[in-house]
Amino acid sequence: MTQVREQEIAINVQVGNAAGEVWRLLDQGGVHSLTQMKKKFSGTGELLGFAVGWLAREDKLEIFKKKRAVVLRLK
């Protein structure tokens, strides 16, 4: 396996683990604004964005606006 391919796999694993963390935070704490999630999430903002996108693509997450906040909720 090439070094580039190994890096791609490592990133996919990181995003998958981050998606699991976001799912657990929402499962345990209910609805969160994106700002609240950023404070509780252990990774970077970029990784959080990837994780939220992953969960949304898998149809596990609802993303909506409530006033000026972006809100996340499990389906």
C-alpha positions in Angstrom: 0.0 0.0 0.0 1.3 3.4 -0.9 1.9 6.1 1.7 -0.8 8.3 0.1 -3.3 5.5 0.3 -2.4 4.9 4.0 -3.0 8.6 4.7 -6.4 8.5 3.0 -7.4 5.5 5.1 -6.2 7.2 8.3 -8.3 10.3 7.5 -11.3 8.2 6.8 -10.9 6.5 10.2 -10.5 9.8 11.9 -13.7 11.1 10.3 -15.6 7.9 11.2 -14.4 8.1 14.8 -15.4 11.8 14.9 -18.9 10.9 13.5 -19.2 8.4 16.3 -18.3 11.0 18.9 -20.9 13.5 17.5 -23.5 10.8 17.4 -22.8 9.9 21.1 -22.9 13.6 22.2 -26.3 14.0 20.5 -27.6 10.7 21.8 -26.7 11.5 25.4 -27.3 15.3 25.4 -30.1 15.7 22.8 -30.4 18.6 20.4 -27.2 20.8 20.2 -26.5 24.0 18.4 -23.4 23.8 16.2 -21.7 26.3 18.7 -22.5 24.0 21.6 -21.2 21.0 19.7 -17.9 22.8 18.9 -17.4 23.3 22.7 -18.0 19.7 23.5 -16.3 18.1 20.5 -12.7 16.9 21.1 -11.4 17.5 17.6 -10.9 20.5 15.3 -13.7 22.5 13.7 -12.7 21.0 10.3 -13.1 17.5 11.6 -16.4 18.3 13.2 -17.6 19.6 9.8 -16.5 16.3 8.2 -18.3 14.3 10.9 -21.5 16.2 10.6 -21.4 15.8 6.9 -20.8 12.1 7.2 -23.8 11.7 9.6 -26.0 13.9 7.4 -25.1 11.8 4.3 -25.9 8.6 6.1 -29.3 10.2 7.0 -28.6 9.9 10.7 -28.8 13.7 11.4 -31.1 16.6 10.9 -29.6 20.0 10.5 -31.8 23.1 10.7 -31.8 26.7 11.5 -33.4 28.0 14.8 -33.3 31.8 14.7 -29.7 32.4 13.9 -28.3 29.1 15.2 -27.5 26.0 13.2 -29.0 23.1 15.2 -28.2 19.4 15.1 -30.5 16.5 16.0 -30.4 12.8 15.5 -33.2 11.3 13.4 
